[in-house]
Amino acid sequence: MRTVCRIGQHAIDFWHEASGATAIEYGLIAALVAVAIIGAIIHLGETLLGFPLQLLSDALAGALS
């Protein structure tokens, strides 16, 4: 009976643990920021600076589709 109580306590502790969820949220935020930065670099590089970023843009479009 004591083992069942320990397993139940471990399950309750696991359910209340929030550090994993926080790490996932920070990872999603970092990914969103990275996508925004890449999009801005492609857009600004082509329009303002004249860099030939079409190959990078095509590669990203192919990877996302």
C-alpha positions as CSV (number, residue, x, y, z in Angstrom):
1,M,0.0,0.0,0.0
2,R,2.9,2.3,0.7
3,T,4.2,2.0,-2.9
4,V,0.9,3.1,-4.3
5,C,1.0,6.2,-2.2
6,R,4.5,7.0,-3.4
7,I,3.4,6.6,-7.0
8,G,0.4,8.8,-6.5
9,Q,2.6,11.4,-4.8
10,H,5.0,11.3,-7.7
11,A,2.1,11.8,-10.1
12,I,0.9,14.8,-8.2
13,D,4.3,16.3,-8.0
14,F,4.8,15.8,-11.8
15,W,1.4,17.4,-12.5
16,H,2.3,20.5,-10.5
17,E,5.8,20.9,-12.0
18,A,5.8,23.9,-14.4
19,S,9.4,24.3,-15.5
20,G,8.9,22.1,-18.5
21,A,6.0,24.1,-19.7
22,T,7.9,27.3,-19.2
23,A,10.8,26.0,-21.3
24,I,8.5,25.1,-24.1
25,E,6.9,28.5,-24.0
26,Y,10.3,30.2,-24.2
27,G,11.3,27.9,-27.1
28,L,8.1,28.9,-29.0
29,I,8.7,32.6,-28.4
30,A,12.4,32.2,-29.6
31,A,11.2,30.4,-32.7
32,L,8.7,33.1,-33.5
33,V,11.3,35.9,-33.0
34,A,13.7,34.0,-35.3
35,V,11.1,33.7,-38.0
36,A,10.3,37.4,-37.7
37,I,14.0,38.3,-37.9
38,I,14.6,36.1,-40.9
39,G,11.6,37.6,-42.7
40,A,12.7,41.2,-42.0
41,I,16.2,40.4,-43.2
42,I,14.9,39.0,-46.4
43,H,12.5,41.8,-47.0
44,L,14.9,44.6,-46.1
45,G,17.9,43.0,-47.8
46,E,16.0,42.9,-51.1
47,T,14.3,46.3,-51.0
48,L,16.8,48.5,-49.3
49,L,20.2,47.0,-49.7
50,G,19.9,45.2,-53.0
51,F,21.4,41.9,-51.7
52,P,20.6,38.9,-53.8
53,L,18.6,37.0,-51.2
54,Q,16.3,35.3,-53.6
55,L,18.1,32.0,-53.2
56,L,17.6,32.1,-49.5
57,S,14.0,33.1,-49.9
58,D,13.3,30.2,-52.3
59,A,15.0,27.8,-50.0
60,L,12.9,28.9,-47.0
61,A,9.7,28.8,-49.1
62,G,10.6,25.3,-50.2
63,A,11.3,24.1,-46.7
64,L,8.1,25.6,-45.3
65,S,5.9,24.0,-48.0
